[in-house]
Amino acid sequence: MSANSPSEVVIVGGGIYGTSLAYQLAKAGKTVTLLEAGEIACGASGGPGERGVRSNGRDFRELPICSLSLSLWKHYQETFEGGVGYRRLGGIKVYDVSYGHREHEVKGRMEAMAASQTSLGCPSQVWSRDEVLAREPELAGSIFGAVYCPHDGVGDHTFATRQFAKEAAKAGVTIRTGAKVAEILHAKGVASGVRLESGEVVAVGDRLVILANAGAEALLKPVLKAHETSPVWNLMPQMIYVTNPLNKTVNYLLSHAHRSLAVKQIPDGTLMLSGGAHVAYTPEGLWKGSLSAITQNVTDAIMTFPFIDNSSFVKADASRVEAVSADLIPLIGQPEALSNTLYGYGWSGHGFAISLGFTKLFTDWIVSGSKPDALKPFSPTRFHEPAAFLGAAAVSRAA
Ligand SMILES: Cc1cc2nc3c(=O)[nH]c(=O)nc-3n(C[C@H](O)[C@H](O)[C@H](O)COP(=O)(O)OP(=O)(O)OC[C@H]3O[C@@H](n4cnc5c(N)ncnc54)[C@H](O)[C@@H]3O)c2cc1C
């Protein structure tokens, strides 16, 4: 490539998706430019604490990709100098019997979930009450079982995103921060470049990839046809941090089968509570918490780990925005009007865990020119084509 020729691939968005894709494509021999409006990891892939790297309880359509992703988290943790901040602790989804429900129903649902997760590539075991309390002794006595996923864990998302950016730069990727894309430029059915807010045009060699999360919809809307658009909205998940004065240990990444809760213990011992009600979103990126959102999440945490009642409040953070789709799985596609453009967004609050699997499949797509079958369930046309959603067999049976 001469100094003035465009990169083969231009990526918009410097979160975990953009940086890990840039790295993988550079390693596959592509020339790559990554454009980020702010700084690397200034969006959902940044901020304090850790993210859950979880297969447990996921939408089944995501599980094969999650399985691939979890193996890649382990691989990069072991091969990057300094790792990627991934800790494979194992994850548990605990359950009790909520008011009005039957024990056999809860247990049956959990056993069916564990069996399906295992057959879709994410090993899962059902633990009895004694087994779960022996391994996570601070749990409330009302817990009577758990689904355990040994490959689940946690990741320092900010560190991981910066590590991929660092390794991508070493592999030759041009990373431009403060480069907000205002518009996709196109001619004859392909994206020819992007115009930055500054007015500068960045030319696209072969492929444009939009991985701009909450910024993706605005860029794509002018080029998508009506049947390619999808209902998305933005949410601001809230993370609560509390002290650990009794020096207790939470051994696993924990979620609950019917409480809106995630609990992690970050390396300094602080407890991180999340998974509860989200806070208000404003287009300016401002967030407004509420006592009710905090109260609900803290109550669910104490009902699960009673020792947390001794903790003191440290802070709540809900400064990061995430795009969400109507069925809570991502939107991955190629606009009909632009044959060289790909996009992925709408990770719906749980995109960190599966990011490396999706970016591996994006890499395969770009290198081979064919869309991997595993990405097909995520096409936005699912909202417009009932036949595709139900499957051809179901439609022909009904006819
Ligand atoms: C508080 C919170 C907690 C979460 N917890 C979990 C969890 O426990 N487990 C899990 O798996 N997932 C979790 N998620 C989801 C996960 O963090 C995201 O799905 C993932 O980080 C999304 O990565 P991304 O690269 O697509 O987006 P982002 O990190 O948001 O990156 C997109 C980038 O695009 C840039 N951009 C936008 N518009 C433009 C433009 N026009 N031009 C140039 N650049 C642009 C933005 O500045 C941003 O840096 C959580 C999300 C949040 C917000």
The ligand as an SDF file (V2000), in Angstrom:
LIG
                    3D

 53 58  0  0  0  0  0  0  0  0999 V2000
  -22.6320   -0.6750   32.1180 C   0  0  0  0  0  0  0  0  0  0  0  0
  -22.5620   -1.8380   31.1750 C   0  0  0  0  0  0  0  0  0  0  0  0
  -22.3920   -3.1220   31.6830 C   0  0  0  0  0  0  0  0  0  0  0  0
  -22.2750   -4.2050   30.8260 C   0  0  0  0  0  0  0  0  0  0  0  0
  -22.0680   -5.4460   31.3330 N   0  0  0  0  0  0  0  0  0  0  0  0
  -21.8140   -6.4740   30.4920 C   0  0  0  0  0  0  0  0  0  0  0  0
  -21.4740   -7.7510   31.0000 C   0  0  0  0  0  0  0  0  0  0  0  0
  -21.4040   -7.9640   32.2130 O   0  0  0  0  0  0  0  0  0  0  0  0
  -21.1960   -8.7330   30.1090 N   0  0  0  0  0  0  0  0  0  0  0  0
  -21.2370   -8.5500   28.7780 C   0  0  0  0  0  0  0  0  0  0  0  0
  -20.9740   -9.4770   28.0200 O   0  0  0  0  0  0  0  0  0  0  0  0
  -21.5570   -7.3330   28.2660 N   0  0  0  0  0  0  0  0  0  0  0  0
  -21.8350   -6.3100   29.0970 C   0  0  0  0  0  0  0  0  0  0  0  0
  -22.1570   -5.0810   28.5810 N   0  0  0  0  0  0  0  0  0  0  0  0
  -22.2040   -4.9060   27.1250 C   0  0  0  0  0  0  0  0  0  0  0  0
  -20.8370   -4.6980   26.5200 C   0  0  0  0  0  0  0  0  0  0  0  0
  -20.0470   -3.8570   27.3160 O   0  0  0  0  0  0  0  0  0  0  0  0
  -21.0380   -4.1090   25.1190 C   0  0  0  0  0  0  0  0  0  0  0  0
  -21.9250   -4.9520   24.3920 O   0  0  0  0  0  0  0  0  0  0  0  0
  -19.7480   -3.9880   24.3250 C   0  0  0  0  0  0  0  0  0  0  0  0
  -18.7650   -3.3080   25.0880 O   0  0  0  0  0  0  0  0  0  0  0  0
  -20.0500   -3.2420   23.0380 C   0  0  0  0  0  0  0  0  0  0  0  0
  -18.8520   -3.0350   22.3500 O   0  0  0  0  0  0  0  0  0  0  0  0
  -18.8080   -2.1240   21.0490 P   0  0  0  0  0  0  0  0  0  0  0  0
  -17.4020   -2.1110   20.5960 O   0  0  0  0  0  0  0  0  0  0  0  0
  -19.8530   -2.5400   20.0890 O   0  0  0  0  0  0  0  0  0  0  0  0
  -19.3180   -0.7070   21.5570 O   0  0  0  0  0  0  0  0  0  0  0  0
  -18.6040    0.5330   22.2520 P   0  0  0  0  0  0  0  0  0  0  0  0
  -17.6100    0.1320   23.2520 O   0  0  0  0  0  0  0  0  0  0  0  0
  -19.6890    1.4480   22.6810 O   0  0  0  0  0  0  0  0  0  0  0  0
  -17.7840    1.1390   21.0510 O   0  0  0  0  0  0  0  0  0  0  0  0
  -18.3920    1.8550   19.9990 C   0  0  0  0  0  0  0  0  0  0  0  0
  -17.4940    3.0270   19.7180 C   0  0  0  0  0  0  0  0  0  0  0  0
  -17.9660    3.6870   18.5550 O   0  0  0  0  0  0  0  0  0  0  0  0
  -17.6790    5.0520   18.7030 C   0  0  0  0  0  0  0  0  0  0  0  0
  -18.5410    5.7960   17.7750 N   0  0  0  0  0  0  0  0  0  0  0  0
  -19.8950    5.9500   17.8460 C   0  0  0  0  0  0  0  0  0  0  0  0
  -20.3200    6.6860   16.8000 N   0  0  0  0  0  0  0  0  0  0  0  0
  -19.2220    6.9800   16.0670 C   0  0  0  0  0  0  0  0  0  0  0  0
  -19.0240    7.7260   14.8780 C   0  0  0  0  0  0  0  0  0  0  0  0
  -20.0500    8.3090   14.2410 N   0  0  0  0  0  0  0  0  0  0  0  0
  -17.7590    7.8580   14.4030 N   0  0  0  0  0  0  0  0  0  0  0  0
  -16.7110    7.2560   15.0270 C   0  0  0  0  0  0  0  0  0  0  0  0
  -16.8430    6.5440   16.1720 N   0  0  0  0  0  0  0  0  0  0  0  0
  -18.0960    6.4040   16.6690 C   0  0  0  0  0  0  0  0  0  0  0  0
  -17.9860    5.3350   20.1680 C   0  0  0  0  0  0  0  0  0  0  0  0
  -17.3080    6.5060   20.6050 O   0  0  0  0  0  0  0  0  0  0  0  0
  -17.4980    4.0640   20.8380 C   0  0  0  0  0  0  0  0  0  0  0  0
  -16.1970    4.1880   21.3630 O   0  0  0  0  0  0  0  0  0  0  0  0
  -22.3390   -3.9900   29.4260 C   0  0  0  0  0  0  0  0  0  0  0  0
  -22.5370   -2.7070   28.9210 C   0  0  0  0  0  0  0  0  0  0  0  0
  -22.6500   -1.6360   29.7720 C   0  0  0  0  0  0  0  0  0  0  0  0
  -22.8460   -0.2650   29.1980 C   0  0  0  0  0  0  0  0  0  0  0  0
  1  2  1  0
  2  3  1  0
  2 52  2  0
  3  4  2  0
  4  5  1  0
  4 50  1  0
  5  6  2  0
  6  7  1  0
  6 13  1  0
  7  8  2  0
  7  9  1  0
  9 10  1  0
 10 11  2  0
 10 12  1  0
 12 13  2  0
 13 14  1  0
 14 15  1  0
 14 50  1  0
 15 16  1  0
 16 17  1  0
 16 18  1  0
 18 19  1  0
 18 20  1  0
 20 21  1  0
 20 22  1  0
 22 23  1  0
 23 24  1  0
 24 25  2  0
 24 26  1  0
 24 27  1  0
 27 28  1  0
 28 29  2  0
 28 30  1  0
 28 31  1  0
 31 32  1  0
 32 33  1  0
 33 34  1  0
 33 48  1  0
 34 35  1  0
 35 36  1  0
 35 46  1  0
 36 37  1  0
 36 45  1  0
 37 38  2  0
 38 39  1  0
 39 40  1  0
 39 45  2  0
 40 41  1  0
 40 42  2  0
 42 43  1  0
 43 44  2  0
 44 45  1  0
 46 47  1  0
 46 48  1  0
 48 49  1  0
 50 51  2  0
 51 52  1  0
 52 53  1  0
M  END
$$$$
